[in-house]
Amino acid sequence: MTTTAYILTLSCPDRTGIVHAVSGFLLERGGNIEEAAQFNDPGTGLFFMRVRFACTAHDETALRMQIGVLAGSFAMNWQLHAAAVPMKTVILVSKDGHCLNDLLFRWKSGHLAIDVRAIVSNHRDFYQLAASYNVPFHHIPVTAATKAQAEAKQLEIVEAEGAELVVLARYMQILSNGLCESLAGRAINIHHSFLPSFKGAKPYYQAHDRGVKLIGATAHYVTADLDEGPIIEQDVARADHTDTVDDLTARGRDTESQVLARAVKWHSEHRVLLNGHRTVIFK
């Protein structure tokens, strides 16, 4: 018989019997657990769990209703996803294309469980790159006077594409509080890890001038607090006195691309659960 794989994620106040209840629920419906991970945070008293399971054809609506009943008895926040369905994604970019190029290549190579539905940019630089991957390209210029209208167009595209994920792949515009709220929990940003030092333009020039020994990148969820959303992934690379600004910039771009790709991969596989201002990641 045909089986369907699902991913169930949940969080709730910790108490005895949660794992037993979830596994028993799946057993009763013929579910075979293929992957499971759990975490109890003693600091918050919360329990987190991710379960991938396969079962024979079920009425998904009925399955969701039954999970809802189970969840109610444990005060669970939960989500259920069909594992085979890629996550609809919109990518925003400005004039630095290293992260965009990396994500598109990984996507087409089958290494990311996403479906890139559109690329949105405030510049025209990457319309040919988008065309080479057969992805619609939307050029939406942004100025101080047109920011509200531009964001309305961006959100319209996101909603029209049914995007579950919006990736700011070096999109160099600060999103308004309203747009951040509209994209809460489904927008990922990438930036260099020098912050709060070396703010503004040319951070690698500033870092080189100070003789830094570590450079890095941070991928995080977008919130109204600029560059302070829950962190998903970080990494660093060594630097020394022989490095030029170009060396630091190239190494920084490589690190940014890798960090963002891992964050997108984990999010699209439903491995990231929010824990207040932090994240729980079941790798």
C-alpha positions as CSV (number, residue, x, y, z in Angstrom):
1,M,0.0,0.0,0.0
2,T,1.1,3.6,-0.6
3,T,2.6,5.3,2.4
4,T,3.0,9.0,3.1
5,A,5.7,10.5,5.2
6,Y,4.9,13.4,7.5
7,I,6.9,15.6,9.8
8,L,5.3,16.5,13.1
9,T,6.9,19.2,15.3
10,L,5.6,20.3,18.7
11,S,6.4,22.2,21.8
12,C,4.6,22.3,25.1
13,P,5.1,22.6,28.9
14,D,7.2,19.6,29.9
15,R,5.5,16.8,31.8
16,T,5.7,13.0,31.9
17,G,4.0,10.9,29.2
18,I,4.5,13.2,26.2
19,V,6.7,10.8,24.2
20,H,4.5,7.9,25.2
21,A,1.4,9.7,24.1
22,V,2.8,10.8,20.7
23,S,4.3,7.4,19.9
24,G,1.1,5.6,21.0
25,F,-1.0,7.9,18.9
26,L,1.1,7.1,15.8
27,L,1.1,3.4,16.6
28,E,-2.7,3.3,16.8
29,R,-2.8,4.8,13.2
30,G,-0.2,2.5,11.8
31,G,2.5,5.1,11.8
32,N,6.1,4.0,11.5
33,I,8.5,6.4,13.2
34,E,11.5,7.0,10.9
35,E,13.2,9.7,12.8
36,A,12.6,11.3,16.2
37,A,14.3,13.9,18.4
38,Q,13.4,15.6,21.6
39,F,14.7,18.3,23.9
40,N,13.6,19.4,27.4
41,D,14.7,23.0,28.3
42,P,15.0,23.1,32.1
43,G,15.3,26.9,31.9
44,T,11.9,27.5,30.3
45,G,10.2,24.2,31.4
46,L,9.3,23.6,27.7
47,F,9.5,20.3,25.8
48,F,10.3,20.1,22.1
49,M,9.9,17.2,19.7
50,R,10.3,16.5,16.0
51,V,9.0,13.2,14.5
52,R,9.1,12.0,11.0
53,F,6.7,9.1,10.4
54,A,5.2,7.2,7.6
55,C,1.7,5.7,7.4
56,T,-0.6,4.3,4.8
57,A,-3.0,6.7,3.1
58,H,-5.0,8.7,5.6
59,D,-7.4,11.5,5.3
60,E,-5.0,14.3,6.2
61,T,-7.8,16.5,7.4
62,A,-8.9,13.9,9.8
63,L,-5.4,13.2,10.9
64,R,-4.9,16.9,11.7
65,M,-8.1,17.0,13.7
66,Q,-7.0,13.9,15.7
67,I,-3.6,15.5,16.4
68,G,-5.4,18.6,17.5
69,V,-7.3,16.6,20.1
70,L,-4.0,15.1,21.4
71,A,-2.3,18.5,21.4
72,G,-5.1,20.0,23.4
73,S,-4.5,17.7,26.3
74,F,-0.9,18.8,26.5
75,A,-1.2,22.5,25.5
76,M,0.9,21.8,22.4
77,N,1.9,24.2,19.7
78,W,2.3,21.9,16.7
79,Q,2.7,21.7,13.0
80,L,2.3,18.8,10.5
81,H,3.9,18.8,7.1
82,A,4.0,16.3,4.3
83,A,7.7,15.5,4.0
84,A,7.8,15.2,0.2
85,V,6.4,18.7,-0.4
86,P,9.2,21.3,-0.9
87,M,8.8,24.6,0.9
88,K,7.7,27.4,-1.4
89,T,10.3,30.1,-1.2
90,V,10.8,33.7,-2.3
91,I,14.3,35.2,-2.3
92,L,15.1,38.9,-1.8
93,V,18.5,40.2,-3.0
94,S,20.3,43.5,-3.7
95,K,23.7,43.8,-5.5
96,D,25.7,41.0,-3.7
97,G,24.8,37.7,-5.4
98,H,27.0,35.1,-3.7
99,C,24.2,33.8,-1.4
100,L,21.6,33.9,-4.1
101,N,23.8,32.0,-6.6
102,D,24.7,29.4,-3.9
103,L,21.0,28.8,-2.9
104,L,19.9,28.5,-6.5
105,F,22.6,25.9,-7.3
106,R,21.9,23.9,-4.2
107,W,18.2,24.0,-4.9
108,K,18.6,22.8,-8.5
109,S,21.1,20.2,-7.4
110,G,18.4,18.7,-5.1
111,H,20.2,19.6,-1.8
112,L,17.5,21.9,-0.5
113,A,13.9,21.0,0.1
114,I,12.6,24.3,-1.3
115,D,10.7,25.5,-4.3
116,V,12.0,28.9,-5.4
117,R,8.9,30.7,-6.7
118,A,10.3,34.2,-7.2
119,I,13.3,36.4,-6.8
120,V,12.7,40.0,-5.8
121,S,15.4,42.7,-6.0
122,N,15.7,46.5,-5.7
123,H,18.3,46.3,-8.5
124,R,18.3,44.6,-11.9
125,D,21.7,42.9,-11.6
126,F,20.5,39.3,-11.3
127,Y,17.6,39.1,-13.8
128,Q,19.7,36.9,-16.1
129,L,20.7,34.6,-13.3
130,A,17.1,34.2,-12.4
131,A,16.2,33.5,-16.0
132,S,18.9,30.8,-16.2
133,Y,17.1,29.0,-13.4
134,N,13.6,29.8,-14.9
135,V,12.6,31.7,-11.8
136,P,10.4,34.9,-12.2
137,F,12.4,38.0,-11.4
138,H,10.7,41.1,-9.9
139,H,12.5,44.4,-9.9
140,I,11.1,46.6,-7.2
141,P,13.2,49.8,-6.6
142,V,13.1,51.2,-3.1
143,T,13.6,54.8,-2.0
144,A,12.7,56.5,1.2
145,A,9.6,57.9,-0.6
146,T,8.5,54.6,-2.1
147,K,9.4,52.2,0.7
148,A,5.8,51.5,1.8
149,Q,4.6,50.9,-1.7
150,A,7.6,48.7,-2.5
151,E,7.0,46.6,0.6
152,A,3.4,46.2,-0.2
153,K,4.4,44.8,-3.7
154,Q,6.9,42.5,-2.0
155,L,4.4,41.1,0.4
156,E,1.8,40.8,-2.4
157,I,4.3,38.5,-4.3
158,V,5.1,36.5,-1.2
159,E,1.4,35.9,-0.6
160,A,0.6,35.2,-4.2
161,E,3.3,32.5,-4.4
162,G,2.1,31.0,-1.1
163,A,5.6,31.3,0.3
164,E,6.3,29.6,3.5
165,L,9.9,31.0,3.5
166,V,11.4,34.3,2.6
167,V,15.2,34.5,2.4
168,L,17.0,37.8,2.6
169,A,20.1,36.7,0.6
170,R,22.1,39.9,1.2
171,Y,19.0,42.1,0.7
172,M,20.4,45.5,1.8
173,Q,17.2,47.2,2.9
174,I,15.8,47.5,6.5
175,L,12.3,46.0,6.6
176,S,9.6,48.0,8.3
177,N,8.1,46.7,11.5
178,G,4.9,45.9,9.7
179,L,6.6,43.7,7.1
180,C,8.7,42.0,9.8
181,E,5.5,41.1,11.6
182,S,3.8,39.9,8.4
183,L,6.8,37.6,7.8
184,A,7.3,36.5,11.4
185,G,8.7,33.0,11.7
186,R,9.2,32.5,8.0
187,A,11.9,35.1,7.0
188,I,15.6,34.3,7.4
189,N,18.4,36.9,7.1
190,I,22.2,36.6,6.7
191,H,24.8,39.1,7.8
192,H,28.4,39.2,8.9
193,S,29.1,38.4,12.5
194,F,31.1,41.5,13.3
195,L,27.9,43.2,14.6
196,P,27.5,45.2,16.7
197,S,31.0,46.3,15.7
198,F,31.7,47.6,12.2
199,K,28.2,48.7,11.4
200,G,27.3,50.3,8.1
201,A,29.1,50.2,4.7
202,K,32.2,48.2,4.0
203,P,32.5,46.1,7.2
204,Y,35.4,44.1,5.9
205,Y,37.4,47.2,5.3
206,Q,36.7,48.2,8.9
207,A,37.6,44.7,10.1
208,H,40.8,44.7,8.1
209,D,41.7,48.1,9.5
210,R,41.3,46.7,13.0
211,G,43.3,43.6,12.3
212,V,40.6,41.1,13.2
213,K,41.6,37.4,13.6
214,L,38.1,35.9,13.1
215,I,35.4,36.7,10.6
216,G,32.0,35.0,10.4
217,A,28.4,35.0,9.5
218,T,25.0,34.7,11.3
219,A,21.7,33.5,9.9
220,H,18.7,34.4,12.0
221,Y,14.9,34.9,11.8
222,V,13.8,38.4,10.9
223,T,12.2,40.5,13.6
224,A,11.5,44.2,14.1
225,D,14.7,44.3,16.3
226,L,17.3,44.8,13.6
227,D,19.7,41.9,13.3
228,E,18.6,40.6,16.7
229,G,16.1,37.8,15.8
230,P,16.5,34.2,17.0
231,I,19.8,32.8,15.7
232,I,19.6,29.7,13.5
233,E,23.3,29.2,12.5
234,Q,26.7,30.8,12.8
235,D,30.2,30.0,11.6
236,V,33.7,31.6,11.6
237,A,36.9,31.6,9.6
238,R,40.4,32.5,10.7
239,A,42.2,35.6,9.4
240,D,45.7,36.8,9.9
241,H,48.0,39.7,9.1
242,T,48.7,38.5,5.5
243,D,45.0,38.9,4.5
244,T,44.0,41.7,2.3
245,V,40.6,43.3,2.3
246,D,39.7,41.2,-0.8
247,D,40.8,38.1,1.0
248,L,38.6,38.9,4.0
249,T,35.7,39.8,1.8
250,A,35.9,36.5,-0.3
251,R,36.2,34.4,2.8
252,G,33.3,36.2,4.4
253,R,31.2,35.7,1.4
254,D,32.0,31.9,1.4
255,T,31.0,31.8,5.1
256,E,27.8,33.7,4.6
257,S,26.8,31.4,1.8
258,Q,27.4,28.2,3.8
259,V,25.7,29.5,6.9
260,L,22.6,30.7,5.0
261,A,22.4,27.4,3.1
262,R,22.4,25.4,6.4
263,A,19.8,27.7,7.9
264,V,17.5,27.3,4.9
265,K,18.1,23.6,4.8
266,W,17.1,23.1,8.5
267,H,14.1,25.4,8.2
268,S,12.8,23.8,5.1
269,E,13.1,20.3,6.7
270,H,11.2,21.6,9.7
271,R,14.1,21.1,12.1
272,V,14.0,24.6,13.7
273,L,11.7,25.3,16.6
274,L,11.4,28.6,18.3
275,N,12.2,28.8,22.0
276,G,11.6,32.4,23.0
277,H,14.5,34.4,21.6
278,R,16.5,31.2,20.9
279,T,16.0,28.2,18.6
280,V,16.0,24.4,19.1
281,I,17.5,22.7,16.0
282,F,17.1,19.0,15.5
283,K,19.9,18.3,13.0
